[in-house]
Amino acid sequence: MVSTTPTYLVDTTFFLRRTADAFHDAPLLVADGRDHTFAYGFLRDLLRARRALGVTRGILVVGKEGHAVATDADVKAVVEYAKVLDLPVVHQTQRTGSYLTCIGYGRNSSINSISRKRSGAGKQYRLEIA
């Protein structure tokens, strides 16, 4: 059955920058020896935007700009938490978010398909780029 619900590609650079600026590496939420502050701030802002805009389906896109505005460890934590929450994530450190989210026409199309496959570690999403 084909869904008529729109799927949004969300370039996460803004959320990553905003979270990095807001928390300045302050370890406010530490559990089991791990700092969860950055992931909390990111997901909080993402959920607020989701509610405000009425987004019900989306794919998070993390490109190389995300690693420029936040530490690699923080970006990795966000991607891990998103996967735990079963949120689809496209994460590529060599491509820009705008390249990954841009859908062109014909052979200029950046995203040919996003497919979902089951594995023992949960759902994984594979991005095929032209």
N, C-alpha and C positions, 0 to 999 in steps of 0.2 A: 504494500500500500504506500502510495506516495504522500508525503507530508507536505502540507501547505505552510507550515510554520517556518518562518525565515531562520536561517542559520547565519549568525554573525561571526566574522573573523575579527578577533579582538587583538590588536597590537598592544602588547603589555608594557611597552617602554614607558608610557606616562605613569602607569601604576607603580612600576619599579622605581622610577625617579622620585615620585611623590613619597613613596614609603622610605626610600633612602634619606630623603631630606627631612622627613618627619621624625625618624627615630635615631639618626646619627650613631648607629652601632651601639645604642644603649641596651644592655641586656635586661629587659623588663620582664620577660616571660621565660624563665629558665626552668626546665623540668628534665630530670634524669641527666643532668650535666650538659644539656643542649639548649641553646638559645633559640626560642621560637618566635621572638619578637617580630622579625622582619616578615616571616610567613604570615603571622597573624595580621599585621598591618596591611599587607598586600591583599589578602583574602577579604578583609573587612572592607577595604575600598572597592574591590571588585564586586562584592555582594551589594554594596550601597549603589553602585552604578547600575548593576543588573536590575535592582528594584526600581530605581528612578526612571530607567529607560524601558522597562518592561521586557527585557531580553529573557527568553525562555530556552533558547538553544544557541550555543556559541562554541567556538574553538579558540583557545588561547594560543597566540603566536608570540614566540620569544625568539628574536633575532639577535644579531651581534650588537645592536644598540643597547639592548638590555644588559649586556655584560659591560658596556661602557658606563652605564649610570648606576650600577650596583655591583657588589662583589660577586665573583663566580660562586662562592659558597652560598650567598643569599639567593641568587638565581636558581641554583641547584635545589635549594630547600623549597622554593616556591614551586618548581616543576615537580618535585617529589610529592608535596602536599596536594597539588592539583591532581596528580595521578591517583593518590590514595582516595581522594574525593570523587574519583571517576569522571574528572573533567577532561575533555579532549585537549591535548597540548601538542603543538608543533614547535619543536625546539631545535634550532640549527644555529650554531655559533659562527658559521662562515657566511651566512646570508643575512641581508637586512630584513627587518620586519616588513618594510614596505614592499620589498621584492616578494616575500612570502605571502603577503595579503593581497597583492595586486592580481586581479584576474583580468587578463587581456583577452584578445580575440585571436583566433587562429593559432599560428605558431608562436605568437608572443605570449601565450597563456603561461603564467607562472605555475599554476596549480592544475595538474591534469586530473588528479584524483586524490582523495583522502579515503583510505580504506581502513576498516576496523578489523582486528583479528584478536582472537582469544588466545591467551597463553596462561601458563601456570601463575604468572605474576599479575594477572588481571588483564584489563583491556589495554591494547597498544594501538597507536594510530600511526600509519605509515603515510608519508607525503611523497608523491612523485612529482618531481619538478622537471619542466621542459628544458 
